[in-house]
Amino acid sequence: MSPRSPELPEHAVVVHLDELLAARNLTLTELADRVGITVVNLSILKNGRAKAVRFNTLTAICEVLDCQPGDLLTVERRT
């Protein structure tokens, strides 16, 4: 496996949490309270800096936002 170029992010996963929150008139704080995680951890996910997401957290987020994981996360093609 070759080392990553410094210009490329570690991953190409895009988190669409801002759009989903806006569409549901929810704040990050409200979502964090309903999901049961800290605002800091949810913010790390929202900003694409999370290294992993637990399935139980993903499930809780999707239940609160009434969405599917594919609504929340997508993968952008790298060029």
Steps between C-alpha positions, in 0.01 A plus 500: 500500500645837405497797738232761446579828336483791749246674274247215517272462801511168684159411365246614244192468721279809504263557794173676418399576857461877447249447220300242695491719812387804301226303326369387840550832682727335756818630656813297556440531874145365470621206291781425745252497790259269315775265382680497834847610387693817567472803276879485457489143366207581274685808373804285418274276292325796338828656394631178345777455757366179657715192450211262571129491582344234718201326347290573808581872463422491129174320574402757762579793269297343219207432734495857629537651151267243340756421230715221364881481534528585129319828567758587763822368341621486142837427342641745247709369217866582520673619188 
